[in-house]
C-alpha cells in the first residue's frame, strides 16, 4: 500500500488521539510506503489542480493523482466517490476504487 503524508494529516483531522495513535501504529505495522513529495512534483500538482479546477480539488487529491501518474498505481482506497470517479491518470485510465 502506498500513500503520502498529506493523506495521513487529513485522516488525523477526523480522529481523536486514540484514533491517531491507532492509525500511526497501523501504518508502521503494515509497512505502508509513504512517498515524499518534493518541489519537483509541484508543477505536476499545479497542472492537476488546474485540470480539475471545476471540482475544486484540495492539495492532497492533486498530489495523489500526481503520484498515481508517476507510479502508475491506479487502485485507490477512498470514500471520495465523486472526485475519484472524475480524476484520470495521464494515460486516461480511471482509478479503481477498492473501498467506499
Secondary structure as the mmCIF struct_conf table of DSSP 4:
data_model
#
loop_
_struct_conf.conf_type_id
_struct_conf.id
_struct_conf.beg_label_comp_id
_struct_conf.beg_label_asym_id
_struct_conf.beg_label_seq_id
_struct_conf.end_label_comp_id
_struct_conf.end_label_asym_id
_struct_conf.end_label_seq_id
STRN STRN1 UNK A 2 UNK A 4
HELX_RH_AL_P HELX_RH_AL_P1 UNK A 5 UNK A 13
TURN_TY1_P TURN_TY1_P1 UNK A 14 UNK A 14
BEND BEND1 UNK A 15 UNK A 15
HELX_RH_AL_P HELX_RH_AL_P2 UNK A 17 UNK A 29
TURN_TY1_P TURN_TY1_P2 UNK A 30 UNK A 31
STRN STRN2 UNK A 33 UNK A 35
HELX_LH_PP_P HELX_LH_PP_P1 UNK A 36 UNK A 37
HELX_RH_AL_P HELX_RH_AL_P3 UNK A 39 UNK A 51
TURN_TY1_P TURN_TY1_P3 UNK A 52 UNK A 52
HELX_RH_3T_P HELX_RH_3T_P1 UNK A 53 UNK A 55
TURN_TY1_P TURN_TY1_P4 UNK A 56 UNK A 56
HELX_RH_AL_P HELX_RH_AL_P4 UNK A 59 UNK A 71
STRN STRN3 UNK A 75 UNK A 77
BEND BEND2 UNK A 79 UNK A 79
HELX_RH_AL_P HELX_RH_AL_P5 UNK A 81 UNK A 86
STRN STRN4 UNK A 88 UNK A 88
TURN_TY1_P TURN_TY1_P5 UNK A 90 UNK A 91
BEND BEND3 UNK A 92 UNK A 92
HELX_LH_PP_P HELX_LH_PP_P2 UNK A 93 UNK A 93
STRN STRN5 UNK A 94 UNK A 94
HELX_LH_PP_P HELX_LH_PP_P3 UNK A 95 UNK A 95
STRN STRN6 UNK A 96 UNK A 99
#
